[in-house]
């Protein structure tokens, strides 16, 4: 069976992802795919 992250590790990953928001890395890839929008919120 696959490995599962502990709650503490999930929090660390989430914090890292949030820290990337608003940054402009060098050599960034252009967006791919379609942006998902939750239609139940409309």
VMD Tcl script that builds the backbone (N, CA, C; Angstrom):
set m [mol new atoms 126]
animate dup $m
set s [atomselect $m all]
$s set {name element resname resid chain x y z} {
  {N N UNK 1 A 0.844 -1.187 0.000}
  {CA C UNK 1 A 0.000 0.000 0.000}
  {C C UNK 1 A 0.885 1.245 0.000}
  {N N UNK 2 A 0.372 2.348 -0.517}
  {CA C UNK 2 A 1.137 3.591 -0.602}
  {C C UNK 2 A 1.378 4.225 0.750}
  {N N UNK 3 A 2.332 5.123 0.778}
  {CA C UNK 3 A 2.653 5.819 2.021}
  {C C UNK 3 A 1.626 6.922 2.270}
  {N N UNK 4 A 1.375 7.211 3.534}
  {CA C UNK 4 A 0.433 8.245 3.930}
  {C C UNK 4 A 1.171 9.309 4.733}
  {N N UNK 5 A 0.888 10.568 4.446}
  {CA C UNK 5 A 1.506 11.651 5.204}
  {C C UNK 5 A 0.807 11.822 6.542}
  {N N UNK 6 A 1.589 12.129 7.552}
  {CA C UNK 6 A 1.036 12.441 8.872}
  {C C UNK 6 A 0.485 13.864 8.824}
  {N N UNK 7 A -0.389 14.184 9.757}
  {CA C UNK 7 A -1.007 15.515 9.796}
  {C C UNK 7 A 0.048 16.615 9.845}
  {N N UNK 8 A 1.110 16.401 10.603}
  {CA C UNK 8 A 2.178 17.400 10.715}
  {C C UNK 8 A 2.867 17.618 9.364}
  {N N UNK 9 A 3.095 16.530 8.628}
  {CA C UNK 9 A 3.735 16.634 7.317}
  {C C UNK 9 A 2.824 17.320 6.303}
  {N N UNK 10 A 1.525 17.057 6.379}
  {CA C UNK 10 A 0.563 17.726 5.494}
  {C C UNK 10 A 0.587 19.228 5.748}
  {N N UNK 11 A 0.652 19.618 7.015}
  {CA C UNK 11 A 0.704 21.035 7.368}
  {C C UNK 11 A 1.973 21.684 6.822}
  {N N UNK 12 A 3.091 20.964 6.871}
  {CA C UNK 12 A 4.351 21.503 6.349}
  {C C UNK 12 A 4.277 21.701 4.837}
  {N N UNK 13 A 3.720 20.724 4.138}
  {CA C UNK 13 A 3.581 20.829 2.681}
  {C C UNK 13 A 2.652 21.988 2.328}
  {N N UNK 14 A 1.532 22.099 3.030}
  {CA C UNK 14 A 0.583 23.181 2.765}
  {C C UNK 14 A 1.231 24.543 3.002}
  {N N UNK 15 A 2.007 24.668 4.065}
  {CA C UNK 15 A 2.691 25.929 4.351}
  {C C UNK 15 A 3.677 26.282 3.246}
  {N N UNK 16 A 4.382 25.276 2.739}
  {CA C UNK 16 A 5.335 25.501 1.648}
  {C C UNK 16 A 4.612 25.988 0.394}
  {N N UNK 17 A 3.514 25.337 0.054}
  {CA C UNK 17 A 2.757 25.723 -1.142}
  {C C UNK 17 A 2.242 27.154 -1.007}
  {N N UNK 18 A 1.714 27.496 0.157}
  {CA C UNK 18 A 1.207 28.855 0.386}
  {C C UNK 18 A 2.349 29.867 0.281}
  {N N UNK 19 A 3.554 29.490 0.734}
  {CA C UNK 19 A 4.690 30.416 0.679}
  {C C UNK 19 A 5.097 30.731 -0.757}
  {N N UNK 20 A 4.752 29.872 -1.704}
  {CA C UNK 20 A 5.099 30.091 -3.108}
  {C C UNK 20 A 4.150 31.058 -3.802}
  {N N UNK 21 A 2.975 31.274 -3.239}
  {CA C UNK 21 A 1.976 32.131 -3.869}
  {C C UNK 21 A 2.502 33.557 -3.984}
  {N N UNK 22 A 2.384 34.114 -5.179}
  {CA C UNK 22 A 2.816 35.487 -5.410}
  {C C UNK 22 A 4.284 35.616 -5.794}
  {N N UNK 23 A 5.022 34.517 -5.861}
  {CA C UNK 23 A 6.421 34.585 -6.250}
  {C C UNK 23 A 6.540 34.524 -7.767}
  {N N UNK 24 A 7.663 34.978 -8.284}
  {CA C UNK 24 A 7.917 34.905 -9.723}
  {C C UNK 24 A 9.276 34.238 -9.937}
  {N N UNK 25 A 9.290 32.905 -10.004}
  {CA C UNK 25 A 10.551 32.185 -10.164}
  {C C UNK 25 A 11.159 32.396 -11.552}
  {N N UNK 26 A 12.475 32.317 -11.619}
  {CA C UNK 26 A 13.156 32.386 -12.903}
  {C C UNK 26 A 12.835 31.133 -13.702}
  {N N UNK 27 A 12.737 31.271 -14.998}
  {CA C UNK 27 A 12.466 30.150 -15.904}
  {C C UNK 27 A 11.178 29.405 -15.537}
  {N N UNK 28 A 10.155 30.140 -15.158}
  {CA C UNK 28 A 8.876 29.523 -14.778}
  {C C UNK 28 A 8.165 28.960 -16.004}
  {N N UNK 29 A 7.464 27.851 -15.820}
  {CA C UNK 29 A 6.675 27.262 -16.901}
  {C C UNK 29 A 5.405 28.078 -17.101}
  {N N UNK 30 A 4.916 28.072 -18.324}
  {CA C UNK 30 A 3.629 28.705 -18.578}
  {C C UNK 30 A 2.529 27.775 -18.060}
  {N N UNK 31 A 1.385 28.319 -17.662}
  {CA C UNK 31 A 0.296 27.478 -17.158}
  {C C UNK 31 A -0.159 26.463 -18.197}
  {N N UNK 32 A -0.540 25.285 -17.738}
  {CA C UNK 32 A -1.050 24.230 -18.604}
  {C C UNK 32 A -2.435 23.816 -18.119}
  {N N UNK 33 A -3.242 23.308 -19.018}
  {CA C UNK 33 A -4.549 22.785 -18.635}
  {C C UNK 33 A -5.580 23.870 -18.446}
  {N N UNK 34 A -6.700 23.477 -17.877}
  {CA C UNK 34 A -7.816 24.384 -17.652}
  {C C UNK 34 A -7.970 24.655 -16.166}
  {N N UNK 35 A -8.264 25.898 -15.835}
  {CA C UNK 35 A -8.475 26.262 -14.446}
  {C C UNK 35 A -9.798 25.677 -13.983}
  {N N UNK 36 A -9.785 25.009 -12.830}
  {CA C UNK 36 A -10.990 24.399 -12.288}
  {C C UNK 36 A -11.735 25.421 -11.440}
  {N N UNK 37 A -13.038 25.525 -11.653}
  {CA C UNK 37 A -13.891 26.425 -10.884}
  {C C UNK 37 A -15.027 25.599 -10.303}
  {N N UNK 38 A -15.249 25.726 -9.000}
  {CA C UNK 38 A -16.316 24.991 -8.331}
  {C C UNK 38 A -17.646 25.661 -8.660}
  {N N UNK 39 A -18.434 25.040 -9.522}
  {CA C UNK 39 A -19.691 25.639 -9.971}
  {C C UNK 39 A -20.735 25.710 -8.860}
  {N N UNK 40 A -20.551 24.954 -7.786}
  {CA C UNK 40 A -21.524 25.001 -6.691}
  {C C UNK 40 A -21.412 26.299 -5.897}
  {N N UNK 41 A -20.320 27.040 -6.080}
  {CA C UNK 41 A -20.134 28.298 -5.364}
  {C C UNK 41 A -20.745 29.481 -6.097}
  {N N UNK 42 A -21.192 29.258 -7.315}
  {CA C UNK 42 A -21.750 30.359 -8.109}
  {C C UNK 42 A -23.214 30.564 -7.820}
}
mol reanalyze $m
mol bondsrecalc $m
mol representation Tube
mol addrep $m
